[in-house]
């Protein structure tokens, strides 16, 4: 399910109609005009993608993102806003994308393509690598490599040193007889 959080009803309606035009099911799209209510909704519903406006009354989209992340939300966020000046903050907050209003159909389609590509990486069955002699830790690392993360990013996420992650990467290739991570992912 997807959630649109924006204090403008017009912006919500426009984005929703564009998402439907991009092939999203209308009954899979919810709208919330108040960030605090959105927080409650996100906590109680399994949203895989949230569209956030940046400037909203009483709580900005950036503040809401920090709160929902601290609440445990691990899904993707795309900022949809009229304010270009927050793009660097959005990248630092690990938003999937940053769309400027009025959102263009092509840009929305590209953002959705990136979302589905990322989601595919999460949905991929990496347990198959256990059958090739990899450990559970190595499978966790392989999943993150597939998502495009660097050794340093993986190390931060898994509370390891970069050296340890690099050692696991070399061992994964050695154990499976693969010459590259591309070849490793062909095992999936």
VMD Tcl script that draws the C-alpha trace (Angstrom):
set ca {
  {0.00 0.00 0.00}
  {1.02 3.57 -0.61}
  {0.33 6.69 1.43}
  {0.30 10.32 0.30}
  {0.95 12.81 3.12}
  {0.37 16.41 2.07}
  {-1.56 19.25 3.66}
  {-2.95 20.30 0.26}
  {-6.02 18.34 -0.79}
  {-5.48 19.47 -4.39}
  {-1.89 18.18 -4.41}
  {-3.04 14.88 -2.91}
  {-5.79 14.43 -5.47}
  {-3.43 15.28 -8.35}
  {-0.73 12.88 -7.17}
  {-3.29 10.14 -6.59}
  {-4.71 10.52 -10.11}
  {-1.18 10.46 -11.55}
  {-0.36 7.29 -9.62}
  {-3.52 5.65 -10.95}
  {-2.50 6.74 -14.47}
  {0.88 5.05 -13.84}
  {-0.92 1.78 -13.13}
  {-1.24 1.89 -9.35}
  {-4.51 0.50 -7.98}
  {-6.71 3.29 -6.62}
  {-7.73 1.24 -3.58}
  {-4.02 0.81 -2.77}
  {-3.56 4.58 -2.29}
  {-4.43 6.39 0.93}
  {-4.27 10.12 1.62}
  {-3.63 11.89 4.91}
  {-3.51 15.66 5.28}
  {-2.10 15.81 8.81}
  {1.40 14.55 9.69}
  {0.51 13.46 13.24}
  {-2.39 11.36 11.98}
  {-0.12 10.02 9.23}
  {2.28 8.78 11.91}
  {-0.50 6.77 13.54}
  {-1.63 5.43 10.18}
  {1.92 4.39 9.22}
  {2.33 2.61 12.56}
  {-0.88 0.64 12.05}
  {-0.73 -0.12 8.31}
  {1.87 -1.87 6.18}
  {2.81 0.88 3.70}
  {5.66 0.03 1.36}
  {5.88 3.57 -0.02}
  {5.07 6.97 1.49}
  {4.94 10.22 -0.49}
  {5.74 13.13 1.83}
  {5.35 16.86 1.36}
  {8.15 18.76 3.08}
  {6.46 21.89 4.41}
  {3.33 21.11 6.39}
  {1.87 22.78 9.48}
  {2.93 21.61 12.93}
  {5.35 18.96 11.60}
  {7.48 19.00 8.46}
  {7.89 16.00 6.22}
  {11.54 15.78 7.32}
  {10.48 15.67 10.97}
  {7.80 13.08 10.20}
  {10.34 10.91 8.41}
  {12.65 10.96 11.46}
  {9.74 10.06 13.73}
  {8.43 7.16 11.61}
  {11.97 5.80 11.18}
  {12.42 5.87 14.95}
  {9.04 4.10 15.23}
  {10.45 1.31 13.05}
  {9.13 2.18 9.58}
  {11.53 0.57 7.09}
  {9.62 1.28 3.87}
  {10.52 3.76 1.18}
  {9.82 7.50 1.13}
  {9.55 9.86 -1.83}
  {9.37 13.56 -1.10}
  {6.92 15.46 -3.28}
  {7.28 19.17 -2.65}
  {7.44 22.64 -4.15}
  {10.67 23.42 -2.33}
  {13.92 22.55 -4.09}
  {16.04 23.69 -1.14}
  {15.41 20.48 0.85}
  {16.78 18.03 -1.73}
  {20.13 17.53 0.06}
  {18.33 16.94 3.36}
  {16.14 14.34 1.62}
  {19.19 12.51 0.31}
  {20.77 12.54 3.74}
  {17.53 11.11 5.14}
  {17.84 8.29 2.58}
  {14.66 9.16 0.74}
  {14.18 7.11 -2.40}
  {13.45 10.20 -4.49}
  {12.66 13.90 -4.43}
  {9.96 15.15 -6.82}
  {9.30 18.83 -7.39}
  {5.71 20.00 -7.74}
  {4.05 20.12 -10.07}
  {5.16 16.52 -10.45}
  {5.62 15.51 -14.06}
  {4.28 12.14 -15.20}
  {7.70 11.02 -16.52}
  {9.44 11.86 -13.23}
  {6.80 10.01 -11.22}
  {7.09 6.98 -13.49}
  {10.90 7.00 -13.07}
  {10.53 7.22 -9.28}
  {8.08 4.30 -9.28}
  {10.46 2.27 -11.45}
  {13.24 2.90 -8.90}
  {10.89 1.90 -6.10}
  {9.90 -1.39 -7.75}
  {13.54 -2.11 -8.56}
  {14.51 -1.59 -4.89}
  {11.56 -3.65 -3.71}
  {12.55 -6.49 -6.01}
  {15.94 -6.52 -4.30}
  {14.19 -6.89 -0.93}
  {11.84 -9.60 -2.22}
  {14.56 -11.66 -3.92}
  {15.05 -15.07 -2.29}
  {18.61 -14.88 -1.01}
  {18.20 -18.00 1.12}
  {19.10 -19.97 -2.00}
  {22.68 -18.83 -1.35}
  {22.67 -20.92 1.85}
  {22.54 -23.99 -0.43}
  {25.80 -22.78 -2.00}
  {27.61 -22.81 1.35}
  {27.19 -19.19 2.43}
  {26.53 -18.31 6.06}
  {23.50 -16.31 7.17}
  {25.74 -13.27 7.70}
  {27.11 -13.61 4.17}
  {23.55 -13.82 2.82}
  {22.71 -10.58 4.69}
  {25.73 -8.94 3.08}
  {24.84 -10.31 -0.38}
  {21.33 -8.86 -0.07}
  {22.76 -5.43 0.68}
  {25.27 -5.65 -2.17}
  {22.38 -6.49 -4.49}
  {20.65 -3.33 -3.23}
  {23.66 -1.33 -4.42}
  {25.18 -0.60 -1.03}
  {28.91 -0.12 -0.55}
  {31.03 -2.09 1.90}
  {31.14 0.97 4.18}
  {27.34 1.31 4.17}
  {26.92 -2.40 4.85}
  {29.44 -2.20 7.69}
  {27.47 0.66 9.28}
  {24.16 -1.18 8.99}
  {25.45 -4.48 10.38}
  {27.81 -2.97 12.99}
  {30.87 -4.50 11.37}
  {34.14 -3.06 10.16}
  {34.56 -2.37 6.45}
  {37.47 -4.84 6.47}
  {35.16 -7.59 7.79}
  {32.59 -6.88 5.07}
  {35.29 -6.95 2.38}
  {36.56 -10.28 3.78}
  {33.03 -11.72 3.63}
  {32.70 -10.49 0.02}
  {35.93 -12.28 -1.01}
  {34.91 -15.44 0.86}
  {31.47 -15.48 -0.77}
  {33.05 -15.51 -4.21}
  {35.61 -18.14 -3.20}
  {32.99 -20.42 -1.59}
  {30.66 -20.29 -4.59}
  {33.37 -20.38 -7.25}
  {32.12 -17.11 -8.71}
  {34.47 -14.57 -10.25}
  {32.27 -11.51 -9.53}
  {29.21 -10.44 -7.57}
  {27.30 -10.35 -10.88}
  {28.06 -14.04 -11.30}
  {27.08 -14.63 -7.68}
  {23.66 -13.04 -8.26}
  {23.04 -15.35 -11.20}
  {22.74 -18.10 -8.58}
  {19.54 -16.48 -7.30}
}
mol new
graphics top color blue
foreach p $ca { graphics top sphere $p radius 0.5 }
foreach p [lrange $ca 0 end-1] q [lrange $ca 1 end] { graphics top cylinder $p $q radius 0.2 }
display resetview
